[in-house]
Amino acid sequence: MSDQQPENPDRHDHDDLVGAFDEFDQIVAEESDRDPDLAVIEAGSRTLRAHAGPPQGDQVPARPVDPEVAEALLEVEQELSTRWGETKLEPSVSRIAALMDVLGEPQRAYPSIHVTGTNGKTSTARMIEALLNAFELRTGRYTSPHVQSITERISLDGAPIEAERFVETYHDIKPYVEMVDAAEEFRLSFFEVLTGMAYAAFADAPVDVAVVEVGMGGSWDATNVIDGSVAVVTPISLDHTDRLGSTPGEIAVEKGGIIKQDATVILAQQPVDAAQVLLKKAVEVDATVAREGMEFGVVSREVAVGGQQLTLRGVGGEYDGIFLPLYGAHMAHNAAVALAAVEAFFGVGGQHARVLDVDTVRKAFASVTSPGRMEVVRRSPTVILDAAHNPAGAVVTAEAVTEAFGFSRLVGVVAASEDKDVRGVLEAFEPIFAEVVVTQNSSHRSMGADDLAAVAVEVFGTDRVQVEPRLDDALEAAITLAEEEAEYGGAGVLVTGSVITVGEARLLLKRG
């Protein structure tokens, strides 16, 4: 990290400052969802303002080559599968707190950056990790769900934990898990055990900092036994409404539960009611706040080959010449949030008036990958995977595809979970899909292909919908449709609707 200081901040006169912030002021002016009357709430908080101006790649693991390791990993997965799945919850942190207690509080052995929100959590966490790695910090990252292998959920130094180490970690904590199971009303869930494994693995490594993504909500999420010095809230929208609330404001109450006393809070652009809730929470715990569009943001972005070129405004100053090898405006906003989070972790803007070393920041962002998020896995025709599974996510994916790819014809492959707003997702994609092939994935939560087709016909019309119950058949059908009518050169396929769908398609298309 660079300690670059302005030569003399006091020498800048008013006109110089106005000129320096002209571009950034446009961000504020263009904000359409921000309530100007939040001043009453904000007056009680300390606003984070500056006084002045490499991970190891994708490495989505396949099954272990060693048959003994593969068998051991499978046995662990089978044991974990006997526990409550990630969609069955008893809202409490008592069980995970009990596990942390008998393990000796491993989550206290390192500082943490805690990430919640509705969309963009995983991509933002990966960007934070890349930045921290570039500044030579040893990182642990915990994200969910996984795309292909359960070991993806726990990463060390930018790479998924080795299968052997995953198995060892499970067996190390298993006796303590069983102790807690025996003492509690309900056994630890699948997600709770994995969270315990992650925190134990990070302490054992040891890591310099953990980047932890919330599973669901925040207040009672199993990850919420850490005291994140930096709390990140990505955009909040409607998802898991049966558990979290029916409005962004209600959902924000749960997600705001990760904001701890004296923490620094990095807020992505939020709906007004969500922003009000989060800022009020920050006031209550005397947290420092940095808001996208106010203290930091995206100054400019241009589509580039293989991604986009950005100028970001951090809380410490401006960073130009950043190449991000990911598509879409939403990824640029995720990058701004990630940068602000790392600046906050290093004390930039609050304690120190400086920027991070710009070359290191550029190197970090250029290395970022986000499997299953606007990921191109095949050409001729182009096949894109994106894990959009709610309407807000589908909208930004549709915008990103339109901006980054000049498809003359785009065919969708959609398989979704039955508990999602499937109609909303399909409506978001309707303007960009010439046809849609509906299918289902292997999850028991997957909506049946015929049921999904019934909704799709209402949105697209009969002539634009094809039904293929098997995902492999659906992929083949979509590629065939994309190649029709001599549009081979300008055609594409987008596979979407669920992380599980994307993961299974990734295996089929990339063969692991």
Salt bridges, closest charged atoms under 4 A:
ASP3 OD1 - ARG354 NH1 2.89
GLU7 OE1 - ARG11 NH1 3.51
ASP15 OD1 - HIS14 ND1 3.93
GLU31 OE1 - ARG34 NH2 3.19
GLU42 OE1 - ARG291 NH1 2.77
ASP58 OD2 - ARG506 NH2 2.76
GLU77 OE1 - ARG63 NH1 2.84
GLU79 OE1 - LYS174 NZ 3.17
GLU86 OE2 - ARG153 NH1 2.85
GLU90 OE1 - ARG95 NH1 2.61
GLU105 OE1 - ARG108 NE 3.74
GLU129 OE1 - ARG141 NE 2.73
ASP157 OD2 - ARG138 NE 2.76
ASP181 OD2 - ARG83 NH2 2.77
ASP181 OD2 - ARG187 NE 3.88
GLU192 OE2 - ARG95 NH2 3.01
ASP204 OD2 - ARG165 NH2 3.70
ASP227 OD2 - ARG108 NH1 2.76
ASP239 OD2 - HIS389 NE2 3.36
ASP239 OD1 - LYS420 NZ 3.02
ASP242 OD2 - ARG243 NH1 3.37
ASP286 OD1 - ARG46 NE 3.39
GLU292 OE2 - HIS333 ND1 2.35
GLU295 OE2 - ARG49 NH2 3.34
GLU295 OE2 - ARG291 NH2 2.46
ASP320 OD1 - ARG362 NH2 2.70
ASP359 OD1 - ARG362 NH1 2.94
GLU375 OE2 - ARG506 NH2 2.61
GLU375 OE2 - LYS510 NZ 3.88
GLU403 OE1 - ARG301 NH2 2.53
ASP419 OD2 - ARG445 NH2 3.22
GLU430 OE2 - ARG464 NH1 2.70
GLU435 OE2 - ARG409 NH2 2.63
GLU458 OE1 - ARG423 NH2 2.14
ASP472 OD2 - ARG470 NH2 2.53
ASP473 OD2 - ARG470 NE 3.51
GLU484 OE1 - ARG409 NH2 3.58
